[in-house]
Amino acid sequence: MSVKKFPHLAHWGAFTAVTERGVLTRCDPFFADADPSPMLARIPELVYSDRRIRQPMVRRSWLARRENSDRTLR
């Protein structure tokens, strides 16, 4: 089994992401964190959720306004 560990920081705190065969399996809290966030345990579930946005998204109306405003600035 190919287990790899990656130190990481997020707004939930410092942790080590643990992967097995390229799949995130768990997030271990930073060893010196006296009160790690319980949200760290949910990160693997969130990464692979079917509700996750998989690519950048932009509203067409925002793009249209942006294109129109760019023309007036030139």
N, C-alpha and C positions, 0 to 999 in steps of 0.2 A: 504494500500500500504506500502511495506517495503522499505523505503528510508534509505540508509546508506551513510556516507561520510568518505572518506579516504584521509588524507593529503599525498601528494606525491611530489617528485622532479624529474625532467627530464631535458634534455638539452634544453628544451623550457622554463624552469622556474619552479617555485613552483606553485602548484595548489591543489585543492581538487577535487578528483574524486567522482562523485555522481552516485550511483547505485540505480536502482529500480528493485526489485525482482531479484537481482543478475546480472542485465544487466547494463553496463556503459551507462548512458544517457547524461552526460555532464561533463565538467571539468571547475570548477570555479577558476579564477585566485586568487593567494594569495592576501589577502586584502591589504597588504602594498606595493604591486607592482604598482608603478606609471605608468609603461608602459608594461603591460603584452603582451606576444606574441599572435598574432592572430591565431597562429597554435594550441593553446589550444582548440579552438572550433572544430578543425578537428580530435582530438584524438579519440572520440568514433567511428567516421566513419572509421578511419584507423584500429582500433582494430578489427572490424567485417568485414573488406574488404575481398572479395573472392581472392584477390591477395596476401594476407598475408601468409608468410611461417608459417605453423602451427606446425612444428617440426624441430629439428636441421637437417641440411643437410650437407653432406660432399661428395666431388667428389671421385669416386672410384680410380682415378689415384693418388690422394693425399694420400689415404690410402695405396695404393700399394707402393708408394715411401717411406712412413713412415715405413711400415713393413720391407722393404728392408734395410733401414738405421738402424733400430733397431737391425737387425741381425748382422750388421757389428760392432756395438758397444759392443756386448757381447762377 
